Amino acid sequence: MAVTWTDRVDRWTRTHPLVLDVLFALAVAALLGPPSLDILLVADSPAWVLWVAGLCGCAVLAGVAVRRIATVPAFAAAGLAMAVTVALPNTVVRPAPLGLASDGDSMEIPLFFLPASAAYLVLLYAVAARRPRRESLLALGISVLGALLCTARTATAYGALPAGWLTLLLAVLALVAAVAGTWAVGRFRFDRRRRLADEAAEAAERAAAGERQRIARDMHDIVAHSLAVIVRQAEGGSAIASRAPDRAAQALSVIAGTAREALADMRDTLRVLQETEPRPSLAGIPALVDRVRATGVDVRLTERGRPGALTASAAMAAYRLVQEGLTNSVKHAGPRTGVSVTITHTPQASVFVVEDDGAGAGERPSLPGTGAGLSGVRDRVRAAGGTFEAGPVDGGFKVRAEFRVGEQGASR
């Protein structure tokens, strides 16, 4: 398939997400920054109040640029900036220069009325769309609390509201609806991405199963045909060996050629049939370690934390990484090798490391290998949205994979 320029652009944007995020943040700043600056220029407040409000608005806008690579810190910084802005004293502005209608020459407003405050919703969406459910619910609770505080500050700014409690109720409903709606759209995006990743993994598994069935039928035909020819030639050659040695030699030549061709065909098809067992998962890693330990290899398994929201494809890639790491240690390291399997789960990522110390590597020859196993694991990890590392370290060898929450399912 030919690679088009749109494919190249899509691949580049996937590998450079920060560039697009910065451009988006600049667009948001260009939209919300000028009207916010206009309000600060005509506001009648102490200089330090206006500077603090401006810096808080810049902090919220800056968080938009790093919302995908540092989602939680960006949201926390924006939440703190908004809290400071809400706590600032109200300011007095002249509505005429701003093109606003008012009954008097001036009006009092809270400083969170700055348009730059609206960028906070972008960060709330990022948390809802990229973080686990517990963290997103915490962000929702903080945002709803902030909406209530903003409503209370609005009431203090205007004193007796024109329509009393009805206006206050409508203001609360509007702010809460904006917050809840943004969060709901983000969670829909999170669930949809997870669902699409699982569906893609299941579709790939079904396609692989169908291909294995087709190849199994082809293997049956190859084996049945080849063995029939070999048996027929062997029987005939045995019968005429004493009377016609030249024809017996010819039969042996046919047998050798047929067997060689059958082996070549079977070697090609067996590459696709390397995985016939049920789909592995993280729960199978302890049993995998126990099987290797039973061979006499000193294997230590350490797991910290609890698994987060790993997709099925990421869990299978992690299992295969541990399996291939242990296999390489057994094949290429010495008989006294110590192997450590370390699994670390945090709210941000799950990390899997298999490392051996290479002890006794020269005491026996290593078994042959082509490196196809590590190459296959690397492809699995990247297809599941993770990062892969492998290489020598301190005389031994280490393989490592990391799956960040919210970045799984996308090819990297």
JOKA-V279713 format. One record per residue. N is the residue number from 1. RES is the residue in one small letter. SS is DSSP state (A for helix, B for strand, O for the rest). PSI is psi in degrees with one decimal (none if undefined). OMEGA is omega as a letter, one per 20 degrees, with the letter a starting at -180 (NA if undefined). Layout:
BEGIN
n=N res=RES ss=SS psi=PSI omega=OMEGA
n=N res=RES ss=SS psi=PSI omega=OMEGA
END
This chain:
BEGIN
n=1 res=m ss=O psi=130.8 omega=a
n=2 res=a ss=O psi=140.8 omega=r
n=3 res=v ss=O psi=119.1 omega=a
n=4 res=t ss=O psi=171.5 omega=r
n=5 res=w ss=A psi=-30.3 omega=r
n=6 res=t ss=A psi=-35.1 omega=r
n=7 res=d ss=A psi=-41.5 omega=r
n=8 res=r ss=A psi=-42.0 omega=r
n=9 res=v ss=A psi=-43.6 omega=r
n=10 res=d ss=A psi=-42.9 omega=r
n=11 res=r ss=A psi=-39.8 omega=a
n=12 res=w ss=A psi=-41.9 omega=r
n=13 res=t ss=A psi=-31.8 omega=r
n=14 res=r ss=A psi=-34.6 omega=a
n=15 res=t ss=A psi=-10.1 omega=r
n=16 res=h ss=O psi=62.9 omega=a
n=17 res=p ss=A psi=-28.7 omega=a
n=18 res=l ss=A psi=-33.5 omega=a
n=19 res=v ss=A psi=-46.9 omega=r
n=20 res=l ss=A psi=-37.9 omega=a
n=21 res=d ss=A psi=-39.6 omega=r
n=22 res=v ss=A psi=-42.1 omega=r
n=23 res=l ss=A psi=-40.8 omega=r
n=24 res=f ss=A psi=-41.0 omega=r
n=25 res=a ss=A psi=-39.2 omega=r
n=26 res=l ss=A psi=-37.7 omega=r
n=27 res=a ss=A psi=-42.4 omega=r
n=28 res=v ss=A psi=-42.0 omega=r
n=29 res=a ss=A psi=-38.2 omega=r
n=30 res=a ss=A psi=-29.1 omega=a
n=31 res=l ss=A psi=-43.4 omega=a
n=32 res=l ss=A psi=-20.2 omega=a
n=33 res=g ss=A psi=-52.3 omega=a
n=34 res=p ss=A psi=-47.0 omega=r
n=35 res=p ss=A psi=-32.2 omega=r
n=36 res=s ss=A psi=-41.9 omega=r
n=37 res=l ss=A psi=-37.4 omega=r
n=38 res=d ss=A psi=-41.6 omega=r
n=39 res=i ss=A psi=-43.0 omega=a
n=40 res=l ss=A psi=-32.5 omega=a
n=41 res=l ss=A psi=-28.6 omega=a
n=42 res=v ss=A psi=1.5 omega=a
n=43 res=a ss=B psi=143.9 omega=r
n=44 res=d ss=B psi=85.1 omega=a
n=45 res=s ss=O psi=162.9 omega=r
n=46 res=p ss=O psi=149.3 omega=a
n=47 res=a ss=A psi=-38.3 omega=a
n=48 res=w ss=A psi=-33.6 omega=r
n=49 res=v ss=A psi=-45.4 omega=a
n=50 res=l ss=A psi=-38.2 omega=r
n=51 res=w ss=A psi=-43.4 omega=r
n=52 res=v ss=A psi=-43.6 omega=r
n=53 res=a ss=A psi=-40.9 omega=r
n=54 res=g ss=A psi=-42.9 omega=r
n=55 res=l ss=A psi=-37.8 omega=r
n=56 res=c ss=A psi=-40.3 omega=r
n=57 res=g ss=A psi=-39.3 omega=r
n=58 res=c ss=A psi=-36.3 omega=r
n=59 res=a ss=A psi=-40.7 omega=r
n=60 res=v ss=A psi=-44.1 omega=a
n=61 res=l ss=A psi=-37.2 omega=r
n=62 res=a ss=A psi=-33.3 omega=r
n=63 res=g ss=A psi=-27.4 omega=r
n=64 res=v ss=A psi=-33.3 omega=a
n=65 res=a ss=A psi=-26.1 omega=a
n=66 res=v ss=O psi=21.7 omega=a
n=67 res=r ss=O psi=-22.9 omega=a
n=68 res=r ss=O psi=-33.4 omega=a
n=69 res=i ss=O psi=-18.6 omega=r
n=70 res=a ss=O psi=66.0 omega=a
n=71 res=t ss=A psi=-53.1 omega=a
n=72 res=v ss=A psi=-47.9 omega=r
n=73 res=p ss=A psi=-38.2 omega=r
n=74 res=a ss=A psi=-41.9 omega=r
n=75 res=f ss=A psi=-40.7 omega=r
n=76 res=a ss=A psi=-42.3 omega=r
n=77 res=a ss=A psi=-40.5 omega=r
n=78 res=a ss=A psi=-40.0 omega=r
n=79 res=g ss=A psi=-40.9 omega=r
n=80 res=l ss=A psi=-41.5 omega=r
n=81 res=a ss=A psi=-40.7 omega=r
n=82 res=m ss=A psi=-37.7 omega=r
n=83 res=a ss=A psi=-41.8 omega=r
n=84 res=v ss=A psi=-40.6 omega=a
n=85 res=t ss=A psi=-41.0 omega=r
n=86 res=v ss=A psi=-34.0 omega=a
n=87 res=a ss=A psi=-16.4 omega=a
n=88 res=l ss=O psi=150.2 omega=r
n=89 res=p ss=O psi=153.6 omega=r
n=90 res=n ss=O psi=158.1 omega=r
n=91 res=t ss=B psi=160.7 omega=r
n=92 res=v ss=B psi=129.0 omega=r
n=93 res=v ss=B psi=155.7 omega=r
n=94 res=r ss=O psi=116.9 omega=a
n=95 res=p ss=A psi=-26.6 omega=a
n=96 res=a ss=A psi=-49.8 omega=r
n=97 res=p ss=A psi=-22.5 omega=a
n=98 res=l ss=A psi=-2.6 omega=a
n=99 res=g ss=O psi=25.9 omega=a
n=100 res=l ss=O psi=148.3 omega=r
n=101 res=a ss=O psi=134.6 omega=r
n=102 res=s ss=O psi=151.9 omega=r
n=103 res=d ss=O psi=-22.8 omega=a
n=104 res=g ss=O psi=-178.0 omega=r
n=105 res=d ss=O psi=-16.2 omega=a
n=106 res=s ss=O psi=161.2 omega=r
n=107 res=m ss=B psi=145.9 omega=a
n=108 res=e ss=B psi=131.0 omega=a
n=109 res=i ss=B psi=151.2 omega=r
n=110 res=p ss=O psi=151.5 omega=a
n=111 res=l ss=A psi=-13.4 omega=r
n=112 res=f ss=A psi=-1.0 omega=r
n=113 res=f ss=A psi=-7.4 omega=r
n=114 res=l ss=O psi=133.2 omega=a
n=115 res=p ss=A psi=-26.9 omega=a
n=116 res=a ss=A psi=-22.3 omega=r
n=117 res=s ss=A psi=-23.4 omega=a
n=118 res=a ss=A psi=-21.9 omega=r
n=119 res=a ss=A psi=-17.3 omega=r
n=120 res=y ss=A psi=-34.2 omega=r
n=121 res=l ss=A psi=-30.2 omega=r
n=122 res=v ss=A psi=-40.0 omega=r
n=123 res=l ss=A psi=-35.4 omega=r
n=124 res=l ss=A psi=-40.9 omega=r
n=125 res=y ss=A psi=-41.7 omega=a
n=126 res=a ss=A psi=-42.0 omega=r
n=127 res=v ss=A psi=-45.1 omega=a
n=128 res=a ss=A psi=-34.1 omega=a
n=129 res=a ss=A psi=-16.1 omega=a
n=130 res=r ss=A psi=-16.3 omega=a
n=131 res=r ss=O psi=160.8 omega=r
n=132 res=p ss=O psi=163.9 omega=a
n=133 res=r ss=A psi=-40.3 omega=a
n=134 res=r ss=A psi=-44.8 omega=r
n=135 res=e ss=A psi=-38.4 omega=a
n=136 res=s ss=A psi=-36.2 omega=r
n=137 res=l ss=A psi=-37.2 omega=r
n=138 res=l ss=A psi=-42.7 omega=r
n=139 res=a ss=A psi=-38.0 omega=r
n=140 res=l ss=A psi=-44.9 omega=r
n=141 res=g ss=A psi=-43.0 omega=r
n=142 res=i ss=A psi=-40.9 omega=a
n=143 res=s ss=A psi=-39.8 omega=r
n=144 res=v ss=A psi=-41.9 omega=r
n=145 res=l ss=A psi=-41.6 omega=r
n=146 res=g ss=A psi=-37.4 omega=r
n=147 res=a ss=A psi=-39.7 omega=r
n=148 res=l ss=A psi=-41.0 omega=r
n=149 res=l ss=A psi=-39.0 omega=r
n=150 res=c ss=A psi=-39.1 omega=r
n=151 res=t ss=A psi=-42.4 omega=r
n=152 res=a ss=A psi=-40.9 omega=r
n=153 res=r ss=A psi=-34.2 omega=r
n=154 res=t ss=A psi=-41.2 omega=r
n=155 res=a ss=A psi=-39.2 omega=r
n=156 res=t ss=A psi=-26.8 omega=a
n=157 res=a ss=A psi=-39.7 omega=a
n=158 res=y ss=A psi=-2.1 omega=r
n=159 res=g ss=O psi=-124.8 omega=r
n=160 res=a ss=O psi=108.6 omega=a
n=161 res=l ss=O psi=151.5 omega=a
n=162 res=p ss=O psi=-41.1 omega=a
n=163 res=a ss=O psi=20.2 omega=r
n=164 res=g ss=O psi=-137.1 omega=a
n=165 res=w ss=A psi=-25.4 omega=r
n=166 res=l ss=A psi=-44.2 omega=r
n=167 res=t ss=A psi=-41.1 omega=r
n=168 res=l ss=A psi=-41.8 omega=r
n=169 res=l ss=A psi=-42.6 omega=r
n=170 res=l ss=A psi=-37.6 omega=r
n=171 res=a ss=A psi=-43.2 omega=r
n=172 res=v ss=A psi=-47.1 omega=a
n=173 res=l ss=A psi=-39.9 omega=a
n=174 res=a ss=A psi=-45.9 omega=a
n=175 res=l ss=A psi=-44.2 omega=r
n=176 res=v ss=A psi=-38.9 omega=r
n=177 res=a ss=A psi=-40.2 omega=r
n=178 res=a ss=A psi=-43.7 omega=a
n=179 res=v ss=A psi=-50.2 omega=a
n=180 res=a ss=A psi=-39.5 omega=r
n=181 res=g ss=A psi=-43.2 omega=r
n=182 res=t ss=A psi=-44.0 omega=r
n=183 res=w ss=A psi=-42.1 omega=a
n=184 res=a ss=A psi=-40.0 omega=r
n=185 res=v ss=A psi=-40.3 omega=r
n=186 res=g ss=A psi=-42.6 omega=r
n=187 res=r ss=A psi=-35.6 omega=r
n=188 res=f ss=A psi=-41.7 omega=r
n=189 res=r ss=A psi=-41.8 omega=r
n=190 res=f ss=A psi=-50.5 omega=a
n=191 res=d ss=A psi=-38.1 omega=a
n=192 res=r ss=A psi=-42.3 omega=r
n=193 res=r ss=A psi=-41.8 omega=r
n=194 res=r ss=A psi=-43.1 omega=a
n=195 res=r ss=A psi=-42.2 omega=r
n=196 res=l ss=A psi=-38.5 omega=r
n=197 res=a ss=A psi=-44.0 omega=r
n=198 res=d ss=A psi=-39.9 omega=r
n=199 res=e ss=A psi=-38.8 omega=r
n=200 res=a ss=A psi=-41.0 omega=r
n=201 res=a ss=A psi=-40.9 omega=r
n=202 res=e ss=A psi=-39.8 omega=r
n=203 res=a ss=A psi=-40.9 omega=r
n=204 res=a ss=A psi=-38.7 omega=r
n=205 res=e ss=A psi=-40.6 omega=r
n=206 res=r ss=A psi=-41.2 omega=r
n=207 res=a ss=A psi=-40.9 omega=r
n=208 res=a ss=A psi=-39.4 omega=r
n=209 res=a ss=A psi=-42.5 omega=r
n=210 res=g ss=A psi=-39.3 omega=r
n=211 res=e ss=A psi=-38.4 omega=r
n=212 res=r ss=A psi=-39.1 omega=r
n=213 res=q ss=A psi=-41.2 omega=r
n=214 res=r ss=A psi=-42.5 omega=a
n=215 res=i ss=A psi=-34.3 omega=r
n=216 res=a ss=A psi=-40.6 omega=r
n=217 res=r ss=A psi=-40.5 omega=r
n=218 res=d ss=A psi=-39.5 omega=r
n=219 res=m ss=A psi=-39.5 omega=r
n=220 res=h ss=A psi=-44.1 omega=a
n=221 res=d ss=A psi=-41.6 omega=a
n=222 res=i ss=A psi=-49.4 omega=a
n=223 res=v ss=A psi=-45.4 omega=a
n=224 res=a ss=A psi=-44.8 omega=a
n=225 res=h ss=A psi=-48.5 omega=a
n=226 res=s ss=A psi=-44.7 omega=a
n=227 res=l ss=A psi=-35.8 omega=r
n=228 res=a ss=A psi=-43.5 omega=r
n=229 res=v ss=A psi=-44.1 omega=a
n=230 res=i ss=A psi=-45.4 omega=r
n=231 res=v ss=A psi=-44.4 omega=a
n=232 res=r ss=A psi=-45.9 omega=a
n=233 res=q ss=A psi=-38.8 omega=a
n=234 res=a ss=A psi=-42.7 omega=r
n=235 res=e ss=A psi=-45.2 omega=a
n=236 res=g ss=A psi=-42.0 omega=a
n=237 res=g ss=A psi=-36.4 omega=r
n=238 res=s ss=A psi=-35.9 omega=a
n=239 res=a ss=A psi=-31.5 omega=a
n=240 res=i ss=A psi=7.6 omega=a
n=241 res=a ss=O psi=-40.1 omega=a
n=242 res=s ss=O psi=-29.3 omega=a
n=243 res=r ss=O psi=-35.5 omega=a
n=244 res=a ss=O psi=81.8 omega=a
n=245 res=p ss=A psi=-33.3 omega=a
n=246 res=d ss=A psi=-38.9 omega=r
n=247 res=r ss=A psi=-32.7 omega=r
n=248 res=a ss=A psi=-40.1 omega=r
n=249 res=a ss=A psi=-37.5 omega=r
n=250 res=q ss=A psi=-39.1 omega=r
n=251 res=a ss=A psi=-40.7 omega=r
n=252 res=l ss=A psi=-37.1 omega=r
n=253 res=s ss=A psi=-40.4 omega=r
n=254 res=v ss=A psi=-42.4 omega=r
n=255 res=i ss=A psi=-46.4 omega=a
n=256 res=a ss=A psi=-44.1 omega=a
n=257 res=g ss=A psi=-41.7 omega=r
n=258 res=t ss=A psi=-43.6 omega=r
n=259 res=a ss=A psi=-40.7 omega=r
n=260 res=r ss=A psi=-42.2 omega=r
n=261 res=e ss=A psi=-40.8 omega=r
n=262 res=a ss=A psi=-40.3 omega=r
n=263 res=l ss=A psi=-40.3 omega=r
n=264 res=a ss=A psi=-43.2 omega=r
n=265 res=d ss=A psi=-41.9 omega=a
n=266 res=m ss=A psi=-36.1 omega=r
n=267 res=r ss=A psi=-38.5 omega=r
n=268 res=d ss=A psi=-42.8 omega=a
n=269 res=t ss=A psi=-30.3 omega=a
n=270 res=l ss=A psi=-21.4 omega=r
n=271 res=r ss=O psi=-31.9 omega=a
n=272 res=v ss=O psi=-17.5 omega=a
n=273 res=l ss=O psi=28.0 omega=a
n=274 res=q ss=O psi=-21.8 omega=a
n=275 res=e ss=O psi=101.4 omega=r
n=276 res=t ss=O psi=-4.9 omega=a
n=277 res=e ss=O psi=167.8 omega=r
n=278 res=p ss=O psi=159.6 omega=a
n=279 res=r ss=O psi=120.7 omega=a
n=280 res=p ss=O psi=164.4 omega=r
n=281 res=s ss=O psi=178.8 omega=a
n=282 res=l ss=A psi=-30.3 omega=a
n=283 res=a ss=A psi=-20.8 omega=a
n=284 res=g ss=A psi=-4.4 omega=a
n=285 res=i ss=A psi=-44.8 omega=r
n=286 res=p ss=A psi=-41.5 omega=r
n=287 res=a ss=A psi=-36.6 omega=r
n=288 res=l ss=A psi=-43.5 omega=r
n=289 res=v ss=A psi=-41.1 omega=r
n=290 res=d ss=A psi=-38.7 omega=r
n=291 res=r ss=A psi=-41.4 omega=r
n=292 res=v ss=A psi=-38.4 omega=r
n=293 res=r ss=A psi=-32.1 omega=a
n=294 res=a ss=O psi=-18.7 omega=r
n=295 res=t ss=O psi=-4.0 omega=r
n=296 res=g ss=O psi=-2.5 omega=r
n=297 res=v ss=O psi=135.5 omega=r
n=298 res=d ss=B psi=100.2 omega=a
n=299 res=v ss=B psi=129.8 omega=r
n=300 res=r ss=B psi=127.0 omega=r
n=301 res=l ss=B psi=125.8 omega=r
n=302 res=t ss=B psi=125.6 omega=r
n=303 res=e ss=B psi=128.9 omega=a
n=304 res=r ss=B psi=138.2 omega=r
n=305 res=g ss=O psi=-177.1 omega=r
n=306 res=r ss=O psi=142.7 omega=a
n=307 res=p ss=O psi=137.9 omega=r
n=308 res=g ss=O psi=-141.9 omega=a
n=309 res=a ss=O psi=65.4 omega=r
n=310 res=l ss=O psi=136.8 omega=r
n=311 res=t ss=O psi=166.1 omega=r
n=312 res=a ss=A psi=-39.2 omega=r
n=313 res=s ss=A psi=-37.1 omega=r
n=314 res=a ss=A psi=-40.4 omega=r
n=315 res=a ss=A psi=-41.0 omega=r
n=316 res=m ss=A psi=-39.3 omega=r
n=317 res=a ss=A psi=-38.4 omega=r
n=318 res=a ss=A psi=-43.2 omega=r
n=319 res=y ss=A psi=-45.3 omega=a
n=320 res=r ss=A psi=-34.6 omega=r
n=321 res=l ss=A psi=-46.0 omega=r
n=322 res=v ss=A psi=-42.5 omega=a
n=323 res=q ss=A psi=-46.5 omega=a
n=324 res=e ss=A psi=-36.6 omega=r
n=325 res=g ss=A psi=-42.9 omega=r
n=326 res=l ss=A psi=-39.9 omega=r
n=327 res=t ss=A psi=-43.5 omega=r
n=328 res=n ss=A psi=-39.4 omega=r
n=329 res=s ss=A psi=-40.8 omega=r
n=330 res=v ss=A psi=-38.1 omega=a
n=331 res=k ss=A psi=-42.6 omega=a
n=332 res=h ss=A psi=-20.5 omega=a
n=333 res=a ss=O psi=177.8 omega=a
n=334 res=g ss=O psi=176.7 omega=a
n=335 res=p ss=O psi=-20.0 omega=a
n=336 res=r ss=O psi=19.5 omega=a
n=337 res=t ss=O psi=137.8 omega=r
n=338 res=g ss=B psi=131.3 omega=a
n=339 res=v ss=B psi=135.4 omega=r
n=340 res=s ss=B psi=133.2 omega=r
n=341 res=v ss=B psi=115.9 omega=a
n=342 res=t ss=B psi=125.5 omega=r
n=343 res=i ss=B psi=122.9 omega=a
n=344 res=t ss=B psi=120.9 omega=r
n=345 res=h ss=B psi=128.0 omega=r
n=346 res=t ss=O psi=168.3 omega=r
n=347 res=p ss=O psi=-21.0 omega=a
n=348 res=q ss=O psi=-30.4 omega=a
n=349 res=a ss=B psi=164.9 omega=r
n=350 res=s ss=B psi=128.6 omega=a
n=351 res=v ss=B psi=133.6 omega=a
n=352 res=f ss=B psi=125.6 omega=a
n=353 res=v ss=B psi=131.0 omega=r
n=354 res=v ss=B psi=121.5 omega=a
n=355 res=e ss=B psi=134.7 omega=r
n=356 res=d ss=B psi=158.4 omega=a
n=357 res=d ss=O psi=-3.8 omega=r
n=358 res=g ss=O psi=14.5 omega=a
n=359 res=a ss=O psi=132.6 omega=r
n=360 res=g ss=O psi=25.4 omega=a
n=361 res=a ss=A psi=-25.3 omega=a
n=362 res=g ss=A psi=4.5 omega=a
n=363 res=e ss=A psi=-11.5 omega=r
n=364 res=r ss=O psi=150.6 omega=r
n=365 res=p ss=O psi=143.6 omega=r
n=366 res=s ss=O psi=151.2 omega=r
n=367 res=l ss=O psi=150.8 omega=a
n=368 res=p ss=O psi=148.8 omega=r
n=369 res=g ss=O psi=154.3 omega=a
n=370 res=t ss=O psi=-6.5 omega=a
n=371 res=g ss=O psi=3.9 omega=a
n=372 res=a ss=A psi=-28.0 omega=a
n=373 res=g ss=A psi=-49.4 omega=r
n=374 res=l ss=A psi=-37.5 omega=r
n=375 res=s ss=A psi=-40.9 omega=r
n=376 res=g ss=A psi=-39.7 omega=r
n=377 res=v ss=A psi=-41.8 omega=r
n=378 res=r ss=A psi=-44.3 omega=r
n=379 res=d ss=A psi=-39.1 omega=r
n=380 res=r ss=A psi=-46.9 omega=a
n=381 res=v ss=A psi=-45.9 omega=a
n=382 res=r ss=A psi=-37.8 omega=r
n=383 res=a ss=A psi=-28.8 omega=r
n=384 res=a ss=O psi=4.4 omega=r
n=385 res=g ss=O psi=15.2 omega=a
n=386 res=g ss=O psi=178.4 omega=r
n=387 res=t ss=B psi=146.3 omega=a
n=388 res=f ss=B psi=138.4 omega=r
n=389 res=e ss=B psi=144.0 omega=r
n=390 res=a ss=B psi=139.2 omega=r
n=391 res=g ss=B psi=168.4 omega=r
n=392 res=p ss=B psi=147.5 omega=r
n=393 res=v ss=B psi=121.8 omega=r
n=394 res=d ss=O psi=43.6 omega=r
n=395 res=g ss=O psi=-10.4 omega=r
n=396 res=g ss=B psi=-152.6 omega=a
n=397 res=f ss=B psi=144.4 omega=a
n=398 res=k ss=B psi=137.9 omega=r
n=399 res=v ss=B psi=142.6 omega=a
n=400 res=r ss=B psi=140.3 omega=r
n=401 res=a ss=B psi=144.4 omega=r
n=402 res=e ss=B psi=132.5 omega=r
n=403 res=f ss=B psi=110.5 omega=a
n=404 res=r ss=B psi=140.0 omega=a
n=405 res=v ss=O psi=132.6 omega=r
n=406 res=g ss=O psi=-7.5 omega=a
n=407 res=e ss=O psi=14.3 omega=a
n=408 res=q ss=O psi=152.9 omega=r
n=409 res=g ss=O psi=-13.8 omega=r
n=410 res=a ss=O psi=133.4 omega=r
n=411 res=s ss=O psi=139.8 omega=a
n=412 res=r ss=O psi=none omega=NA
END
